[in-house]
Amino acid sequence: MDGHGNPRPVGVQRAYWDVSGRLRRPPPEAVHAVERALDADPHEPPPAVEPVVVAWDGRLRARLRARRLPDRVACAVLLEDGTELGWRVVPTRELPDDQAMLRLPELLPLGAHRLRLAAGRERWQSVVLSAPRRLPAVPAPGWGVWVPSHALWSQKNGGPDFEALRRAAAWLREQGGGVLGTLPLYAGLLDEPCEPSPYLPASRLFWNELLVHTGGGSPRSGGPLDYRQAFRDRRTRLLELWRACGDRERQEVEAWAAGQPWLTEYAAFRALLDLQRRPWRQWPEPHRGGLVPEGSVDPDARGLYTYAQWLAGRQLERVAFEGVWVYLDLPLGVHPDGFDAWRFRGLFADGVTVGAPPDPFSARGQDWGFAPPHPHRVREDGYAYLRACLARAFSVARMLRLDHVMALHRLYWIPQGFSAAEGVYVRYPAEELYAAVMLEAARAGAVVVGEDLGTVPNEVRRELDKRGFWRMYVLLFELVGPGAREPGRNTVASLGTHDTPTFAGFWEGLDIAERERLLGLGAEAAQVERLRRASQVRSLARWLGVSSEDPRGALRALFRWLGRSPAACVLASVEDLWGETERHHLPGTPSHAYANWRRRMRYALEDWTQSEEVREVLAELRRARSAGG
């Protein structure tokens, strides 16, 4: 922001500081490619009124640019509920360059409203995001557990499904815990094409049909989850259930569907995808262009997806009704072959993907394979798509983690034909993005957690603190000297994440062997890391007062320590509680090299929820939270 409240300019950042403190300059050709993708004319004058105006705490201050500033401006605000407010406002000429400030005399309610301005023959309009300047403090549960949704299975119903998640929530409530964390639960591409990563969903607006509980089923422990077969089985069962629906239930589903934006298009897209069995960019017209004429798909093929979303919504409500907070992730992007990229293609930049520059964990940088939101086009949309994604998430989640929260400020764009090490940072209108997030969080009375791990500019963390966001604390990243840094107050503290080794895997150094085998870590470097890890483990064990040969004892001691810390919430990964060594995701590895997102939990739901060892560790955490958290 400048001194007049103008948003920080959107545009290309021609240099950046890397993780080692070196100033990096992308190749000029990469910068030019990104500028072409932005498709912005640097000589075009700014609009008379910005397409989005933020009203912090309801106080609207809008800039008006005009060569001849009017004496009075007619201002009308159309509120979300249809109410229209109007005033005649005198612009205050306090800004340079033919700019004036318009201040409305009344506070606006929370919401996304329409601002209309008129002076003489001139007419302007804008979207107003009226949001709290700081998220209100929400009393949240002090501890909970994290379970990987795709890996849950039950002796009773097989799985994975939302019913297993509900049963896990009920069990957690019985243990005294209050937060159930899991992976993103969004619809995925699980047939043709097939992408099992929950962080590359087909849509951030609809739930995962694979997780819809359809009754029956058989346990599928043991080998990796076969997504294609599991999805086909679930789709077949959903079609059977939909065809078996009576008139009353069909009417109920159809009445509900009529109030769900984009659901008709989504169901048609999924039915077309099943029919075409290839990415939408290879479909014939008019389907490729986003049109699905009547009769293009079988009504039942479309109906099963509508029915699945209706069931998913009801089943997720039951999870929330168990009395624990659901903690979900909002992925940064969507799969390029999915529904959102098809339906909202104009909101994404062409010819570029999102990633991360080189760092110690990925010497060549990372290319995540999805298109970034186009900063100008999402503004022109009034952030309607983003707000809809947030509203969908908050319909279930009382705590929502924003993946790669730095994206509210900037994103690393990689132009086609360039390596991940040659990417370019693009700035985004941070104030407006924060307002969009905070508006939807305030509606829901929810907590927002910013994923701020790794190299994150200080300005991002300062803004998170200023706006009342929580941050993340991951112990494996906070080991210093003989022990670890203490978590801050507004943090969600855990031992690791879905991208780190399990605690037992870390203790035994198994992640080093994985990187040596699969990620090109040299033998000499691997040996250095093993020696460093062994020293780290010995120091941590001494600090905790346990033997380095006793990882279970260290785990318990760490949860006691975290429990007494100032952290707002402590999360325990259920699999850590029985000493699991295999991880669910090894970043940087292709699916043929590592079973990313396919490993099932070692034990059925019925077994681990009855485990005395699991109960005892959680009881210690509960007591520590009561004593000092």
FIKOLLO-934613 format. One line per field, with one value per residue (C-alpha): x, y, z. Coordinates in nm, 2 decimals, always signed. Each point is the difference from the previous one (the first is absolute). Layout:
BEGIN
c1 = (X,...)
c2 = (Y,...)
c3 = (Z,...)
//
This chain:
BEGIN
c1 = (+0.00,+0.11,-0.07,-0.34,-0.13,+0.06,+0.05,+0.36,+0.04,-0.05,+0.28,+0.32,+0.28,+0.32,+0.22,-0.04,+0.21,+0.04,+0.01,+0.38,-0.04,+0.13,-0.17,-0.14,-0.09,-0.20,+0.10,-0.14,-0.17,-0.19,-0.10,-0.14,-0.19,-0.17,-0.08,-0.17,-0.20,-0.11,-0.11,+0.00,+0.07,+0.24,-0.11,-0.37,-0.12,-0.15,-0.38,-0.20,-0.11,+0.18,-0.20,+0.02,-0.01,+0.06,-0.21,+0.19,-0.24,-0.27,+0.17,+0.00,+0.27,+0.01,+0.24,-0.14,+0.23,-0.12,+0.16,-0.29,-0.11,-0.38,-0.12,-0.24,-0.03,-0.32,+0.10,-0.22,+0.08,-0.20,+0.04,+0.01,-0.35,-0.14,-0.02,+0.11,+0.17,+0.06,+0.18,+0.14,+0.36,+0.24,+0.34,+0.30,+0.29,+0.27,+0.18,+0.24,-0.04,-0.36,-0.12,-0.26,-0.12,-0.36,-0.11,-0.34,-0.17,-0.13,+0.16,-0.07,-0.10,+0.23,-0.03,+0.09,-0.21,-0.03,+0.11,-0.15,+0.13,-0.14,+0.11,-0.16,+0.01,+0.27,-0.08,+0.23,-0.05,+0.21,-0.02,+0.03,+0.14,-0.11,+0.21,+0.14,+0.34,+0.10,-0.16,-0.17,+0.15,-0.19,+0.03,+0.13,+0.06,+0.36,+0.09,-0.10,+0.12,+0.08,-0.11,+0.06,-0.34,+0.11,+0.17,-0.29,-0.17,-0.24,-0.06,-0.37,-0.03,+0.33,+0.08,+0.12,-0.32,-0.16,-0.15,+0.34,+0.08,-0.31,+0.09,+0.35,-0.16,-0.23,+0.30,+0.20,-0.28,+0.00,+0.37,-0.06,+0.15,-0.16,+0.16,+0.00,+0.25,+0.02,+0.10,-0.21,-0.33,-0.06,-0.11,+0.29,+0.09,+0.01,-0.07,+0.12,+0.20,+0.10,+0.17,-0.02,+0.15,-0.26,+0.20,-0.08,-0.38,-0.24,-0.19,+0.01,-0.38,-0.11,+0.07,+0.18,-0.24,+0.24,-0.05,-0.38,-0.12,-0.23,-0.04,+0.15,+0.35,+0.28,+0.32,+0.30,+0.30,+0.34,+0.12,-0.03,-0.34,-0.09,-0.18,-0.13,-0.17,-0.12,-0.15,-0.17,-0.15,-0.13,-0.14,-0.18,-0.15,-0.11,-0.17,-0.18,-0.11,-0.11,-0.21,-0.16,-0.10,-0.38,-0.18,+0.00,+0.38,+0.06,-0.21,+0.20,+0.33,-0.12,-0.13,+0.33,+0.20,-0.20,+0.17,+0.35,+0.19,+0.19,-0.12,-0.19,+0.31,+0.22,-0.22,-0.01,+0.38,+0.05,-0.24,+0.18,+0.34,-0.13,-0.13,+0.31,+0.26,+0.26,+0.09,-0.25,+0.25,-0.03,-0.38,-0.19,-0.18,-0.22,+0.09,+0.36,-0.11,-0.21,-0.35,-0.20,-0.31,-0.31,+0.03,+0.38,+0.01,-0.22,-0.23,+0.09,+0.37,-0.04,-0.24,+0.23,+0.25,-0.27,-0.12,+0.36,+0.04,-0.33,+0.12,+0.34,-0.15,-0.22,+0.28,+0.24,-0.27,+0.00,+0.38,-0.05,-0.29,+0.23,+0.11,+0.36,+0.15,+0.09,+0.33,+0.04,+0.25,-0.08,+0.23,+0.18,-0.11,-0.21,+0.08,+0.02,-0.22,-0.27,-0.33,+0.12,+0.25,-0.27,-0.28,+0.21,+0.28,+0.00,+0.12,+0.32,+0.32,+0.10,+0.34,+0.13,+0.00,+0.05,+0.30,+0.28,+0.36,+0.30,+0.06,+0.19,-0.29,-0.03,+0.32,-0.17,-0.31,-0.35,-0.27,-0.34,-0.17,-0.30,-0.08,+0.01,-0.30,+0.03,+0.02,-0.18,-0.28,-0.08,-0.03,-0.24,-0.20,-0.02,+0.17,-0.33,+0.15,+0.25,-0.28,-0.21,+0.29,+0.05,-0.37,-0.01,+0.29,-0.14,-0.33,+0.18,+0.32,+0.02,+0.38,+0.13,+0.37,+0.09,+0.26,+0.30,-0.14,+0.27,-0.22,-0.21,+0.31,+0.18,+0.03,+0.29,-0.09,+0.19,-0.05,-0.03,+0.34,+0.18,+0.13,-0.13,+0.32,-0.08,-0.33,-0.12,-0.19,-0.33,-0.15,-0.37,-0.24,+0.06,-0.24,-0.29,+0.08,+0.02,-0.33,-0.16,+0.13,-0.09,-0.35,-0.08,+0.17,-0.19,-0.33,+0.09,+0.15,+0.30,+0.37,+0.24,+0.35,+0.26,+0.25,+0.31,+0.26,+0.34,+0.14,-0.28,+0.06,-0.03,-0.27,-0.23,+0.04,-0.06,-0.31,-0.13,+0.05,-0.16,-0.31,-0.05,+0.10,+0.15,+0.33,+0.16,+0.26,+0.17,+0.24,+0.22,+0.07,+0.06,+0.28,+0.29,+0.29,-0.08,-0.38,-0.27,-0.14,-0.32,-0.32,-0.16,-0.35,-0.20,+0.14,-0.11,+0.28,+0.09,+0.30,-0.02,-0.22,-0.12,+0.32,+0.24,+0.11,-0.19,+0.15,+0.14,+0.12,+0.19,+0.14,+0.14,+0.12,-0.22,-0.07,+0.37,+0.01,-0.31,+0.16,+0.31,-0.19,-0.26,+0.10,+0.36,+0.16,+0.37,+0.15,+0.25,-0.27,-0.23,+0.27,+0.06,-0.38,-0.01,+0.27,-0.17,-0.33,+0.15,+0.15,-0.33,-0.19,+0.25,-0.02,-0.38,-0.02,+0.22,-0.21,-0.31,+0.16,-0.05,+0.22,+0.08,-0.09,-0.36,-0.19,-0.33,+0.12,+0.12,-0.34,-0.18,+0.24,-0.04,-0.38,+0.03,+0.23,-0.23,-0.30,+0.14,+0.11,-0.19,-0.11,-0.37,-0.05,+0.21,-0.06,+0.12,+0.02,-0.18,+0.26,+0.29,-0.17,+0.08,+0.34,-0.09,+0.32,-0.15,-0.11,-0.29,+0.17,+0.36,+0.02,+0.18,-0.07,-0.22,-0.28,+0.19,+0.29,-0.19,-0.35,-0.10,-0.34,-0.07,+0.12,-0.27,+0.02,+0.16,-0.29,-0.38,-0.20,-0.14,+0.35,+0.18,-0.29,+0.02,+0.37,+0.11,+0.33,-0.18,-0.24,+0.28,+0.20,-0.30,-0.09,+0.34,-0.05,-0.34,+0.14,+0.29,-0.24,-0.21,+0.30,+0.18,-0.15)
c2 = (+0.00,+0.36,+0.29,+0.06,-0.35,-0.10,-0.38,-0.11,-0.03,-0.33,-0.10,-0.18,-0.01,+0.01,-0.13,-0.18,-0.11,-0.38,-0.22,+0.05,+0.38,+0.04,+0.24,-0.20,+0.15,-0.22,-0.01,+0.30,-0.24,-0.16,+0.35,+0.09,-0.33,+0.07,+0.36,-0.14,-0.24,+0.29,+0.17,+0.35,+0.32,+0.20,+0.32,-0.05,+0.25,-0.13,-0.02,+0.28,-0.23,-0.32,-0.32,-0.10,+0.23,-0.12,+0.14,-0.11,-0.02,+0.13,+0.34,+0.06,+0.23,-0.02,+0.19,+0.18,+0.10,+0.26,+0.29,+0.22,-0.11,+0.05,+0.21,-0.28,-0.36,-0.21,-0.32,-0.31,-0.32,-0.31,-0.23,-0.38,-0.02,+0.22,+0.32,+0.31,+0.29,+0.34,+0.32,+0.31,+0.03,+0.29,-0.14,+0.12,+0.11,-0.13,-0.22,+0.09,-0.06,+0.09,-0.24,+0.06,-0.21,-0.09,-0.09,-0.14,+0.15,-0.34,-0.33,-0.29,-0.34,-0.30,-0.13,+0.04,+0.29,+0.20,+0.37,+0.22,+0.36,+0.26,+0.36,+0.17,-0.24,-0.22,-0.33,-0.23,-0.32,-0.22,-0.29,+0.09,-0.25,+0.10,-0.20,+0.02,+0.17,-0.28,-0.34,-0.02,-0.24,-0.33,-0.23,-0.32,-0.35,-0.04,-0.33,-0.26,-0.26,-0.01,-0.30,-0.05,-0.02,-0.22,-0.25,-0.06,-0.35,-0.19,-0.37,+0.08,+0.22,-0.02,+0.36,+0.26,+0.19,+0.28,-0.25,-0.11,+0.37,+0.04,-0.30,+0.14,+0.33,-0.17,-0.19,+0.31,+0.17,-0.29,+0.05,+0.37,+0.14,+0.27,+0.03,-0.26,+0.09,-0.17,+0.05,+0.20,-0.18,+0.14,-0.18,-0.15,-0.15,-0.37,-0.19,+0.14,+0.21,-0.11,+0.23,-0.12,+0.31,+0.18,+0.32,-0.02,-0.03,+0.00,+0.27,+0.20,+0.04,-0.36,-0.29,-0.33,-0.26,-0.28,+0.09,-0.02,-0.28,-0.23,-0.28,-0.35,-0.03,-0.21,+0.09,+0.07,+0.01,-0.12,+0.13,+0.35,+0.14,-0.06,+0.33,-0.09,-0.32,+0.15,+0.30,-0.22,-0.22,+0.30,+0.16,-0.33,-0.01,+0.36,-0.06,-0.30,+0.21,+0.29,-0.22,-0.16,+0.34,+0.05,+0.30,+0.18,-0.04,+0.11,+0.31,+0.08,-0.04,+0.21,+0.28,+0.01,+0.00,+0.30,+0.21,-0.12,+0.23,-0.18,-0.35,-0.06,+0.08,-0.20,-0.31,+0.03,+0.05,-0.32,-0.20,+0.13,-0.09,-0.36,-0.01,+0.15,-0.15,+0.26,+0.36,+0.27,+0.18,-0.31,+0.01,+0.10,+0.33,+0.13,-0.20,+0.11,+0.36,-0.05,-0.08,-0.31,+0.00,-0.18,-0.37,-0.01,-0.23,-0.27,+0.16,-0.28,+0.05,+0.36,-0.07,-0.23,+0.29,+0.23,-0.27,-0.06,+0.37,-0.01,-0.31,+0.15,+0.32,-0.20,-0.23,+0.28,+0.17,-0.32,+0.03,+0.36,-0.11,-0.22,+0.31,+0.04,+0.26,-0.12,+0.14,-0.01,+0.12,+0.23,-0.10,+0.28,-0.12,-0.23,-0.27,+0.14,-0.28,+0.05,+0.18,+0.33,+0.04,-0.08,+0.22,+0.29,-0.01,+0.38,+0.04,-0.19,+0.12,-0.18,-0.14,+0.00,-0.23,+0.05,-0.13,+0.09,+0.11,-0.22,-0.06,-0.26,-0.25,+0.04,+0.12,+0.03,+0.18,-0.14,+0.02,-0.08,-0.04,+0.23,+0.34,+0.31,+0.22,+0.31,+0.29,+0.25,-0.24,-0.12,+0.37,+0.06,-0.30,+0.16,-0.31,-0.18,-0.33,+0.02,+0.10,-0.29,-0.24,+0.14,-0.02,-0.36,-0.08,+0.19,-0.18,-0.29,+0.13,+0.20,+0.02,+0.05,-0.01,+0.20,-0.20,+0.22,+0.31,+0.21,-0.02,+0.29,+0.21,-0.16,-0.32,-0.15,-0.04,-0.23,+0.07,-0.29,-0.10,+0.12,-0.20,+0.03,+0.18,+0.27,+0.11,+0.35,+0.14,+0.18,+0.23,-0.02,+0.26,-0.13,+0.24,-0.12,-0.36,+0.02,+0.18,-0.28,-0.27,+0.19,+0.08,-0.37,-0.10,+0.26,-0.12,-0.35,+0.10,-0.21,+0.00,+0.05,-0.16,+0.12,-0.26,+0.21,-0.28,+0.04,+0.32,+0.26,+0.38,+0.17,+0.23,-0.31,-0.11,+0.36,+0.02,-0.33,+0.11,+0.34,-0.16,-0.25,-0.31,-0.29,-0.14,-0.35,-0.14,-0.33,-0.14,-0.17,+0.35,+0.16,-0.21,+0.23,-0.07,-0.28,+0.04,+0.20,+0.34,+0.05,+0.05,+0.34,+0.07,+0.01,-0.32,-0.35,-0.21,-0.35,-0.23,-0.01,+0.04,-0.22,+0.10,-0.10,-0.34,-0.15,+0.05,-0.35,+0.03,+0.32,-0.16,-0.29,+0.21,-0.18,+0.32,+0.04,-0.34,+0.09,+0.31,-0.19,-0.27,+0.22,+0.36,+0.00,+0.06,-0.10,-0.27,+0.24,+0.26,-0.27,-0.12,+0.35,+0.03,-0.33,+0.11,+0.34,-0.18,-0.24,+0.30,+0.18,-0.30,-0.05,+0.37,+0.00,-0.31,+0.15,+0.32,-0.21,-0.22,-0.32,-0.25,+0.04,-0.36,+0.08,+0.18,-0.07,+0.16,+0.30,+0.03,+0.01,+0.25,+0.23,-0.01,+0.09,+0.29,+0.12,-0.05,+0.24,+0.25,+0.33,-0.16,+0.06,-0.35,-0.32,-0.26,-0.36,-0.22,-0.32,-0.21,+0.15,-0.14,-0.36,+0.08,-0.02,+0.03,+0.03,+0.35,+0.09,+0.24,+0.05,+0.34,+0.00,-0.36,-0.12,-0.25,-0.29,+0.04,+0.05,-0.09,+0.36,+0.03,-0.37,-0.16,-0.13,+0.03,-0.30,-0.07,+0.01,+0.27,-0.25,-0.10,+0.33,+0.16,-0.28,+0.01,+0.06,+0.15,+0.26,+0.09,+0.04,+0.24,+0.21,-0.01,+0.14,+0.28,+0.08,+0.03,+0.22,+0.23,+0.03,+0.07,+0.26,+0.04)
c3 = (+0.00,-0.06,+0.22,-0.16,+0.04,-0.36,-0.05,-0.06,-0.38,-0.17,-0.22,-0.07,+0.27,-0.21,+0.29,+0.33,+0.29,+0.02,+0.31,+0.04,-0.02,-0.36,-0.24,-0.29,-0.34,-0.23,-0.37,-0.19,-0.24,+0.29,+0.13,-0.35,-0.02,+0.33,-0.10,-0.31,+0.22,+0.21,-0.33,+0.17,-0.19,+0.21,-0.18,+0.07,+0.26,+0.32,+0.02,+0.14,+0.28,+0.10,-0.08,+0.36,+0.31,+0.35,+0.29,+0.31,+0.29,-0.23,-0.07,-0.37,-0.15,-0.38,-0.23,-0.30,-0.29,-0.24,-0.19,+0.11,+0.34,+0.07,+0.29,+0.11,-0.08,+0.03,+0.19,+0.02,+0.17,-0.08,+0.30,-0.02,+0.14,-0.28,+0.21,-0.18,+0.19,-0.16,+0.07,-0.17,+0.09,-0.03,-0.12,+0.21,-0.21,+0.22,-0.25,-0.28,-0.38,-0.04,+0.27,+0.27,+0.29,+0.05,+0.35,+0.07,+0.31,+0.13,+0.09,-0.24,+0.13,-0.05,-0.36,-0.36,-0.13,-0.33,+0.00,-0.28,-0.05,-0.23,-0.08,-0.30,-0.28,+0.15,+0.16,+0.19,+0.21,+0.22,+0.24,+0.37,+0.24,+0.34,+0.25,+0.35,+0.02,+0.23,+0.04,+0.34,+0.26,+0.00,+0.30,-0.16,+0.13,+0.13,-0.16,-0.25,-0.24,-0.37,-0.21,-0.38,-0.16,-0.29,+0.24,+0.24,-0.03,+0.21,+0.06,-0.02,-0.31,-0.18,-0.10,-0.03,+0.05,+0.20,+0.24,+0.12,+0.05,+0.21,+0.21,+0.05,+0.11,+0.25,+0.14,+0.04,+0.19,+0.24,+0.06,+0.08,-0.32,-0.20,-0.34,-0.28,-0.27,-0.34,-0.36,-0.25,-0.07,-0.35,-0.32,-0.18,-0.34,+0.09,-0.32,-0.34,+0.06,+0.35,+0.25,+0.36,+0.16,+0.22,-0.07,-0.37,+0.01,-0.29,+0.18,+0.33,-0.02,+0.03,+0.23,-0.09,-0.12,+0.09,+0.37,-0.01,+0.22,-0.20,+0.25,+0.00,-0.14,+0.11,+0.18,-0.23,+0.22,-0.12,-0.33,-0.14,-0.08,-0.37,-0.07,-0.34,+0.12,+0.33,-0.19,-0.26,+0.27,+0.19,-0.32,-0.08,+0.34,-0.01,-0.33,+0.15,+0.29,-0.22,-0.22,+0.31,+0.14,+0.04,-0.13,+0.34,+0.04,-0.36,+0.05,+0.32,-0.18,-0.30,+0.23,+0.19,-0.33,-0.13,+0.27,-0.07,-0.24,-0.28,+0.11,-0.32,-0.20,+0.23,-0.03,-0.38,-0.01,+0.20,-0.21,-0.32,+0.15,+0.07,-0.36,-0.17,+0.22,-0.09,+0.11,-0.09,-0.22,-0.23,-0.01,-0.32,-0.01,+0.15,+0.31,-0.01,+0.01,+0.31,-0.14,+0.06,-0.22,+0.12,-0.08,+0.00,+0.29,+0.15,+0.27,+0.25,-0.07,+0.10,+0.28,+0.19,+0.04,+0.12,+0.24,+0.12,+0.09,+0.19,+0.19,+0.07,+0.15,+0.23,+0.11,+0.07,+0.21,+0.21,+0.04,+0.13,+0.22,+0.20,+0.19,-0.11,-0.23,-0.35,-0.11,-0.38,-0.26,-0.29,-0.28,-0.19,-0.34,-0.21,-0.26,-0.35,-0.13,+0.27,+0.02,+0.15,-0.28,-0.26,+0.15,+0.12,-0.26,-0.04,+0.36,-0.05,-0.18,-0.32,-0.08,+0.35,+0.31,+0.37,+0.19,+0.24,-0.06,+0.10,+0.36,+0.21,-0.03,-0.38,-0.16,-0.35,+0.13,-0.02,-0.28,+0.15,-0.34,+0.04,-0.14,+0.23,+0.05,-0.23,+0.24,-0.23,-0.10,+0.36,+0.10,-0.29,+0.13,+0.34,+0.14,-0.04,-0.08,+0.29,+0.24,-0.11,+0.06,+0.35,+0.07,-0.10,+0.23,+0.29,-0.04,+0.17,+0.15,+0.32,-0.06,-0.35,-0.11,-0.30,-0.19,-0.09,+0.16,-0.16,-0.31,+0.15,-0.08,-0.28,-0.21,-0.18,-0.37,-0.23,-0.37,-0.24,-0.14,+0.31,+0.30,+0.35,+0.09,-0.26,+0.14,+0.07,+0.30,-0.07,+0.26,+0.08,+0.16,+0.36,+0.17,-0.21,+0.03,+0.38,+0.00,-0.20,+0.23,+0.32,-0.13,-0.04,+0.32,+0.20,-0.14,+0.12,+0.33,-0.10,+0.06,-0.30,+0.02,-0.24,-0.12,+0.04,+0.01,-0.17,-0.14,+0.04,-0.01,+0.34,-0.15,-0.04,+0.36,+0.12,-0.20,+0.13,+0.35,-0.07,-0.15,+0.27,-0.20,+0.18,-0.12,-0.01,+0.23,-0.12,+0.25,-0.26,-0.14,+0.34,+0.14,+0.12,+0.23,+0.24,-0.03,-0.18,-0.03,+0.19,-0.20,+0.00,+0.13,-0.32,-0.15,-0.08,+0.12,-0.12,-0.03,-0.38,-0.31,-0.29,-0.18,+0.27,+0.13,+0.28,+0.34,+0.02,-0.36,+0.09,+0.32,-0.20,-0.29,-0.26,-0.19,-0.07,-0.16,-0.21,-0.13,-0.08,-0.19,-0.17,-0.01,-0.10,+0.34,-0.05,+0.22,+0.16,+0.08,+0.13,+0.24,+0.13,+0.06,+0.18,+0.24,+0.05,+0.06,+0.26,+0.18,-0.01,+0.14,+0.28,+0.09,-0.01,+0.21,+0.27,-0.01,+0.05,+0.27,-0.19,-0.18,-0.36,-0.04,+0.12,-0.27,+0.17,+0.32,-0.20,-0.17,+0.33,+0.14,-0.30,+0.03,+0.37,-0.10,-0.28,+0.22,+0.26,-0.27,-0.09,-0.33,-0.07,-0.12,+0.00,-0.26,+0.02,-0.31,+0.10,-0.19,+0.21,+0.31,-0.10,-0.15,-0.37,-0.21,-0.35,-0.12,-0.23,-0.23,-0.11,-0.17,-0.34,-0.08,-0.29,+0.07,-0.17,+0.24,+0.33,+0.11,+0.07,+0.16,-0.06,+0.33,+0.23,+0.37,+0.16,+0.23,-0.05,+0.17,+0.25,+0.10,+0.05,+0.17,+0.26,+0.04,+0.36,-0.12,-0.22,+0.28,+0.25,-0.21,-0.06,+0.36,+0.08,-0.26,+0.15,+0.35,-0.12,-0.19,+0.32,+0.21,-0.22,-0.34)
//
